[in-house]
Amino acid sequence: MDPDQRFRQMMEGSPYKGPVRFTAPSELVDAVKAGIQPYPIPANIKYTYGTAGFRMKAKRLTPNVYSNAGLDHVVFTVGMIACLRSKKRSGSVIGVMITASHNPAEDNGVKLVDPMGEMLESDWEPYATELANTPNEEIVEKYEQMVNELLIDDMRKLHEVAPRVVVARDTRASGPHLLKALLAALDALQVKYTDYGTLTTPQLHYMVRCLNTLNTQYYYGQPVEKGYYEKMAQAWVKVMHGRTNHGHLTVDCANGVGGPKLQELIKYLPKEGQGYIDIRVVNDDVITPESLNHDCGADFVKTRQKAPPSSKAAPLDRCCSLDGDADRIVYYFLDEQKKFHLLDGDRIATLAAVFIGEMARNAGLGDRLKIGVVQTAYANGASTEYIEKVLKLPVICASTGVKHLHAAAHRFDVGVYFEANGHGTVLFSDQAIETIKNAKPQSPGQAHALESLVALVDLINQAVGDAISDMLLSEVALSHKSWTPEDWKNTYIDLPNRLLRVEVEDRTLFTTTDADRKLVTPKGAQEWIEKQAALYVKGRSFARASGTEDAVRVYAEAYTQTEADRLAEKVAEMVKENGRKAK
């Protein structure tokens, strides 16, 4: 009796009580083997699925051959995982995004999006890793094993649930080749899919959430590009009622997919009068593939601490930079002496917290909404002190990685989270949204504040960090406060800091606790760091192993730049000494 017969008899009340095990039918075996045949796995390469999914080189070597890093093999296996994940989630739509975000143009990558637009559940990352590292000749057997492990508790999902997947990519030259590998996997497994073409990463997250909430109480929006723009533009107009956006905003789009998508959004925004915003798009060349993230974009500005060389901004002009797939944003400006000033994710988080906190109090909900901020160990200590002592808001320090911040933000009614690199968003709990929408205003001022909060819920892409959405949120907050970039910067003064990358022989020697802020091993290292930090005014330092390479990142801050540099260098020396493999 084959597995399908056993399953049908069980569903019909058969007395058969034996174990049910999936064995791939011959037509599926043949389809998968034929589909993956053009995409062999290279020798001596180990793939790991992390917060950013898979990323590696994808450079074209000849017209039909890409680098032998094996990313096309990996993408094929991700298509198989997407099928399994959709079945596990009862046919919910799963997203697959082909992108390498802020990485150089010759890189590419792929990651999965869960049903509510969030990142793939961490428990599934090992399955994605395992299948990606499986040779072609063993791929069907490995897939069968995963089906039996993941779907054994409900075999009905295997036989009756039709998997659904949506896919998109950024503008990288290798995207079409990788898309072909992905669709080959989906076709082999007879997955129903929609190819959205080129989108920003946040747009795909938005589509996934919209598709899975259609006709429910959690309806999020129309799952088409036009729906994304209309929802955001309508919310912008509502929240800008009674407020004026001054000056102009120059937006560096990293020569990535964010350029054409921002240009499209501008078509939906008011051309004049109420809600008008003067957005000037630069670095939006998606025709020249090698220009992506080259001397521009959020990562360039953050790491180099300077504006893109192409910038023509005048002193005190508001400027911001997106990254290659438009899920990060940082602001910056030149003062009157043409000195560069960065307004990074920490600054955006505090600006959002100021604005939302004031709106809640003005709406009479100050005591009914618990607003909090989530940061990582890399957040500047001055920003944390400002949030806790000036804004009087609680702060949670989460482990590095957006998935950890996103989870921690759910502990608040309104959770604001941003990494210093500019990746973040604001989450409103279901209870918070209900409280805001059902509140009865007692004055025109309260009514205006409530209308602003309702509009903010739609303006902010709560599925994931969205640079375009975060840009509009920042512009609303600046308009509300009538702040210039200099006013924004002067809310607090960053402590001087230094971030070093230290190469080591074995990064696994360094393990941490307390959200990456304290070393567990090597033994005695944490106590040594604390003694060194205590020698400096406002001294703080930590060391954290990289998740992808044999290197440890050392962060230090202190009252002066000289002291921060000295502390970082001392800790870096300790890391070097302790990072050697035992002989």
Secondary structure, DSSP 8 states (H G I E B T S, - for coil): --HHHHHHHHHTT-S--S-------HHHHHHHHHHHTTS---TT-----BTTBEEEE--EEETTEE-TT-HHHHHHHHHHHHHHHHHHTTT-EEEEEE--TTS-TTEEEEEEE-TTS-B--GGGHHHHHHHHTS-GGGHHHHHHHHHHHHSGGGHHHHHH---EEEEEE-S-TTHHHHHHHHHHHHHHTT-EEEEEEE--HHHHHHHHHHHHHTTSTT----SSHHHHHHHHHHHHHHHTTT----SEEEEE-TTSTHHHHHHHHHTTS-SSSTT--EEEEES---SSGGGTTTT-SHHHHHHHTS--TT----TT-EEEEE-TTS--EEEEEE-TT--EEEE-HHHHHHHHHHHHHHHHHHTT-TTT--EEEEE-TTS-HHHHHIIIIIS---EEE--SSHHHHHHHHTTSSEEEEE-TTS-EEEEE-HHHHHHHHH---SSHHHHHHHHHHHHHHHHS-TTS--HHHHHHHHHHHHHHHT--HHHHHTTS----EEEEEEE-S-GGG-EEETTTTEEEESTTHHHHHHHHHTTSTT-EEEEEE-SSSSEEEEEEE-SSHHHHHHHHHHHHHHHHHHTS---
